Amino acid sequence: MFISYALSIFKGPIYGFIAYIFIYFNPPFPEYNWWAMYVPTLNWSFITAGIWVLSAIIHHDQLSSHKFGTVYWVFIFTILSKIIAETVGVDLLAAREECYKLFVYCIAIILIIKTLAKKDQLRSIILIVVVMTVFLVITTYTQGKFIHGRLENVGPSDAFEANELGILLASILPFTLPYILKGKKYEKVICILMIPLILNVFAFTLSRSALVSLIGSFLVVALLSRNIKVLKSIIVVAIVGAPLLLYLADPSWFERVSSLWKTDTSSEQGVNVLSSGRWETWIESYRMLQDYPFGAGPGGYRALSRFYISDLTYHPEAEYGVRAAHNSYLLVLVEQGFLGFGIFLIICFSIISKLLKSASRIKQLGMAGSFDDLQITGIHISFFCTLVGGFFNSRLYYEFFWWQVALAIVAASFAMNMQNTEGDKVDSQRE
């Protein structure tokens, strides 16, 4: 971490990004890491971001010229959230905290876009994200707690619960696609070693929503893609990955997953059982939309849940029970209102459109099935994984989602500016 700080100041902002990734996956908390006892108790994420910004200023000549495009909508969404929070927000303290997060994510998006000025940097950063998940694996075996048979209290600060961690890991797995199929030897070795470790922790979460998200994202991208080579690649990865996951899973995982098709969904009660109570929560949340059409402000859903939701989660230290939305789209509707929901959809569809146009551009250049093509596909699947997971979990204030937005913008920019296949020819000669 400290080495990355020094390299960031003297070499360039890419090292600041690496340090930021390290802090995200391996936070310096004593309950996580023994070495954290020997460093000051500070806001290391804020410090790392500050060093990253300073490096970008010092080495401004290394910054990219990518167009922001979708980022403007992210800022509009954040500004709207702040306006709602300060005017009609029902929990001002929580709203300000969540708005601060969104503002930080906006800055992170800009830094990522400006930092990744070269294709090789994007290639290296995504591989580093995959490698950094090894810290989650280590923490699982050293600090992991199994509650009701599920892995809990492990993961980054915004993915500390089983379903959240499962969706995070499911979103990272597609990143390995280009490295496995078209990567250099060392990249293939790294990903081949990492995939079983990631799948093992993924299985420990017993997350049905994460599994549905992973399978659903592969299917959606496969349907959207008209590239036969990419489809074949997806099929090959699925054929290899599925048996590996089944081998690593334990009986409790099979029992939980089997409820997806064993539960009788012909009645509303059956649907509610399958969704672990979410369906009833979503139905009751409809009244929030009626009462707060312009939004209740960030953090508003939890604050209002005790007045609208019958099945609350009680905590001994809390004055009253609360209930999470367990749905990103419902959360946006309630907290940012219909206008905010429309802006959020614009952000999502803008990214999907950019990735589809990039894939089409690469195909036109005769590079179908190349590393660049598979990289776009991997990012696309990863993004859809979070979007599908958003139907079962609230991922609006989830930092990795906004990283995906930034990485997609960068990858799309590189793809749309390609002129020939020279870059891939060089890569093939190195392999």
CORKAUR-V650253 format. One record per backbone hydrogen bond with DSSP energy under -0.5 kcal/mol. NH is the residue of the N-H (numbers start at 1). CO is the residue of the C=O. Records with the same first field share a line. If there is no record, write none. Layout:
BEGIN
NH=CO, CO
END
This chain:
BEGIN
5=1
6=2
7=3
8=4
9=5
10=6
11=7
12=7
15=12
17=13
18=14
19=15
20=16
21=17
22=18
23=19
24=20
25=21
26=22
29=27
32=29
33=29
36=33
37=34
38=35
39=36
42=40
44=42
47=43
48=44
49=45
50=46
51=47
52=48
53=49
54=50
55=51
56=52
57=53
58=54
59=55
60=57
62=59
63=60
64=114
71=68
72=69
73=70
74=70
75=71
76=72
77=73
78=74
79=75
80=76
81=77
82=78
83=79
84=80
85=81
86=82
87=83
88=84
89=84
90=296
95=91
96=92
97=93
98=94
99=95
100=96
101=97
102=98
103=99
104=100
105=101
106=102
107=103
108=104
109=105
110=106
111=107
112=108
113=109
114=110
115=111
116=112
117=115
122=118
123=119
124=120
125=121
126=122
127=123
128=124
129=125
130=126
131=127
132=128
133=129, 130
134=131
135=132
136=132
137=133
138=134
139=135
140=136
141=137
142=138
143=139
144=139, 140
145=152
147=145, 150
148=146
150=147
151=204
152=145
153=160
154=160
159=156
165=161
166=162
167=163
168=164
169=165
170=166
171=167
172=168
173=169
174=170
175=172
176=173
177=174
180=176
181=177
182=178
183=179
188=184
189=185
190=186
191=187
192=188
193=189
194=190
195=191
196=192
197=193
198=194
199=195
200=196
201=197
202=198
203=199
204=200
205=201, 202
206=203
207=202
208=206
211=207
212=208
213=209
214=210
215=211
216=212
217=213
218=214
219=215
220=216
221=217
222=218
223=219
224=220
225=221
228=226
231=227
232=228
233=229
234=230
235=231
236=232
237=233
238=234
239=235
240=236
241=237
242=238
243=239
244=240
245=241
246=242
247=243
248=244
249=245
253=250
254=250
255=251
256=252
257=253
258=254
259=255, 256
260=257
261=258
262=258
263=259
265=263
271=267
272=268
273=269
274=270
275=271
276=273
277=272
278=275
281=277
282=278
283=279
284=280
285=281
286=282, 283
287=284
288=285
289=285
290=286
291=287
292=288
295=292
296=334
297=335
300=297
303=299
304=300
305=301
306=302
307=304
308=304, 305
309=305
312=310
313=322
314=312
318=315
322=313
328=390, 393
329=390
331=327
332=328
333=329
334=330
335=331
336=332
337=332, 333
338=293
340=336
341=337
342=338
343=339
344=340
345=341
346=342
347=343
348=344
349=345
350=346
351=347
352=348
353=349
354=350
355=351
356=352
357=353
358=354
359=355
360=356
361=357
362=358
363=359
364=360
365=361
366=363
367=362
370=367
374=370
375=371
376=372
377=373
378=374
379=375
380=376
381=377
382=378
383=379
384=380
385=381
386=382
387=383
388=384
389=385
390=386
391=388
392=389
393=389
395=393
398=395
399=397
401=398
402=398, 399
403=399
404=400
405=401
406=402
407=403
408=404
409=405
410=406
411=407
412=408
413=409
414=410
415=411
416=412
417=413
418=415
425=421
426=422
427=423
428=424
429=425
430=426
431=427
END
